[in-house]
Amino acid sequence: MNKFLSRRGFIRKGIAGGIGLAAINSFTGCTGSGGPDMKFGLVTYNWGRDWDLPTLIRNCEITGYQAVELRTENAHAVETNLSKSQREEVKKMFEDSPVTCVGYGSNWMYHFPDHERLRHHIEQTKEYIILCKDIGATGIKVKPDTLPPDVPAEKTISQIAASLNEVGSFARDHGQLIRVEVHGRGTSELPVIRAIFEQVTQPNVTICWNSNPADLNPPGLEWNFNLVKQWMGDVVHVHRLDTENYPYQQLFDLFAGMNYKGWILLEEGSVPDDRITEMKNQLSIFNRMIANTRTV
């Protein structure tokens, strides 16, 4: 069976209702009469790193951001050391807000040659999958970080895929998605990501597009996008939309062409003096770009 179609069927089942509408739409390619239905939110690295959870939610509300991905080790402190009651409190805070907790942005990775280190990252991923379920999120972001130079690339690629299949199976049992960020030295190149996903068998393991310079490698953005679009998940990371270094309008055109209805999340390292004003500015740019999309 075609891998895209198997993922589509999986999401339609909704893992027994555990995956939100945005995820379902992004995989089924549902069309709408109102044009592109991409939604804007925030990855809390780096603009939300020092906000506690009430402040983070409030700032997203006042700026019009619809979702957050909670970056690991930030001041909102949503980590696996939370008790059951604390997890329920986090869940309720989002339920009482128009802001969606998309999930958790982890640093768990699966490229390590050292077996014990690899197992640690796999097992910790599982702990955070349970956290995501408990707080009402829909998935966890993981990533490769490099292709170790002293290991054949094919071996590392197979190891990453096997690890993703293991954590993907665990996540599926808990109604969660695995979002694989396109990240790292060598592993940010889309042909490498494609090689990994050609060995991924779990339908809830998806790609988190990360708007990297490598996306523009010859023969260009559209070609690289098409390499992996069949595995595209419900979360996309973008950086400042007013940069001249990345063709975001073209990217949104490509997503519009596949009737994408997922989350576009701002992940920016450089922190402005006035984050609230700049968050509003970035949302305004996003809305203008979405209004000007054309399907590719």
N, C-alpha and C positions, 0 to 999 in steps of 0.2 A: 504494500500500500504506500502511496505517496506520503512522505513525512508531513507535508503541510496539511494534507487532508486528515491524517490521523490526529494531528494537533487540533484541527478544527473540530473533529468529532469529540475529542476529549473536552475541549472548552465548552462545547454546547451542553455537555452533561454537567458542566459547572462544578465538578468534583463534589457532587451531592450538595450543591448550593454554596460551596465555600469560596468561589471566585466571583468577583464583582462584575458588573455590567461592562465596565471599561475593558476588562480583560477579554470578556466574551466577544465584544464588538471588534476588538483589534485582531482577533484570530478568524472570526467568521467573515470579515469583510462586509459587514452590513452597510448598506447605503442609506443616506438620509436626504431629505429634500432641502435642508438648510445649509448645504455646503459642508466643508470639512468640520469635523466635530472633535478636533484635538483640544485637550484641556491643559492648562498651564499650572505648574506648581514649582516647588523648591526642594532641592537636595540640601540638607542643612550644612554640608561642607560647601563653602566656608562661611557663608553669610549668616548662618544660624547657629554657629558653633558655641556661642556663649549665652544663648537664650535658654532659660528653663522651659519646661513644656508649656505651661500656661502662657508665657510670653511668646513662644514660638507660634502657638495656635492663634493668639490674638493678633500678632503681626501679619500672619497670613490672611486672617479675616479682613483686616483694615486695608490691605494692599490688593485684595481680590484674588489671591492665590488659592487654588482649589485643592491642593494636595501637598503632602510632604513625604519625602523619603528620609528617615531618621538615620543620619550618619553615626557610625560607631564612635564611642568615646567622646561625645560632645556633651554640653552642659545639661541637656534635657535628660540624660542619664537613663535612657530606656535600654536596660541591659538584662542579662539572664539572672542577675542577683536579685531582681524584683520578686517579691513574694506573690502569692496568688491574689491577695487582695489588692496589692499595688498594680498588678497587671490589669485587674478588673477596673481599677480607677483610671488607668491610662486609656483603656478601651472606651469607658464612659465619657471621658473628656472629648474624644473624637466623635463619639455618637451624638454628643450635645452640640457639636460644632458643624458648620458646613465644610470644614476642611477634612479631607480624606487622608488617613494614614495609609499610604500605598504600601509601605513596608520598611524593611531595615536595610541600610547600606553597609555591608560588612567588608572586612578585609580578609576573608577566608579564601584561600587559593590552593590549587592542586597540582602545581608544576614541580614540587620539590623532589629531588632525587632521594632525599633521606626519608625512609619509610615511616619512622616514628613521627616526624614532623608532618608528613602528609596525613597520617591517621589523626593527628591532633586537629588539623584543620577540618577534616571530614566530620569528626565527632562534634566539634564545636559548631559547625554548620547545623547539625541536627538539633543541638540545644537552642540555637537561635531560630530555627524553623518553628519549634514549639512556642517560643516567645512570640513570634509573628502571629501565630494562630491565636494565642491568648489575648493579644491586644487588638485583635480584629483586623489585622493587615492581611494582604493577599500574597506576599512573597518576600524573598530575600535576595539581595544583590550579592553575587560572588564574582570572582575574577581570576583569570590567569595573570601572571605578572612578568613572566619571561620564558624564553626557551634557553635553558642552561647550556652554555657553550660546550661543555664536556659530555653532553648526552645527545644522541641522535634525535633530531627534531621529531621524527616519526614516533619515537618511543614516548617522548613527552606529550605529544598530541594525543596518543592513545591513552596515556595515563590520565590526562585531564578529562577526556571523554568518559572513561570508566568511572572516575570519581563523580562526575556530573550525573551519570546514570544511577550511582548509589544514592547520592543525596536527593536526586530527583524522585526516586522511588519512595524514599522516606517522606519527602515533601508532599507527594501525591496522596499518601495516606493521611496527611494532616491538612489537606485542602489548600496547599500552597504552591506558588510558582517559584522556580529557580530562575533568576535573571542574571545572565552571564554578561558582565560588562566587557565591552571590547576595550581591552586595556593591556598595557605592558610593552616591554621591549621585544619586538618580534610578534608578540601575540596581539598587538593592536592592528595588525595588518589583516584585512578581510579575507584573503585567501587562506590564511592560517585558521581564522575563526571558522571558515567554511569546512576546512579539513577536520576540525574538532567536531563540528555538528554533523558531519556525515557519519560519525560513529556514535552519536547520541541517539538513544532509542526511547528515552522517556519523553512523552509528549508535553509535559509541563516544564521542561527545561527550554528556556527561550533566550534570545539575544537582547541585550540592552545596548542599543546604539549609543555611542559615546562622543560623537562629533570630534574625531581626532584628525590631526594633519594627515595621517596615513590614508584617510578616506579619499584623499585627493590624488593619491598616487596614480600614475598613468595606467590605464587610459582614462581615468577620471571618476568623479563621484557616482554618476549613474551606473557605470559598469560595476564598481565595487559594491554599491547598494544592491544591485540585482544579484550579486553573488550570494547574498545571505538573506534576502528579504523573506524567503519562505519560512525562516525560523524567527522572524521578528516578533518580539514580545510586546507587552503592554506599556513599557516604560522606555523613554528616550531621554538621554542626557544631552543638554546643550550648554554652551557657555554664553558669554555676553553676545546678544543678538546684533549689536551695532558694530561688531568687528568687521574689518575688511578682509580678514584672513580665512574666513570660512563662508561658503555660499549657502546661508541658511534658507534663503528664499527657494533655491533649487531643492534643498533637502525637503522642505515642507511640500513642494510640488510633487516630489517623489512619493511622500507619504500620502498625499491626497490622491495620487493615482492608484493606490491600493486600498482606498477607503479606510484609512487608518483612523481609529477612534480611541487611541490610548493617551497616556500622560506624557506631556513634554515638560521635563523638569530642569530648572536652571541649576547648574552646578558650576560655580565660579570661584576661583582661588583668590583673586585680588579683591580686597574688601574696600568698598567706597566709604567715605566719611559719613554719608547719610544713607544707610541701607534701605530705609523705608521708601525714601524718594526714588532711589534707584530701582528698587523692586517694582514700583509703580511704572517707572519708565520702561523697564524691560517687558512688562506685561503689555504696555501700550504698543511697543514695537512688535511683539508677538501677534497681538490682535490685528495689527495692520498687515502683517505678512500673511496671516491666515485668510484675511479678507481678499488678498491679492493672489491666492494660490490658483494654479492651473494644473490640471492633471497631466502627468507625463506617461 
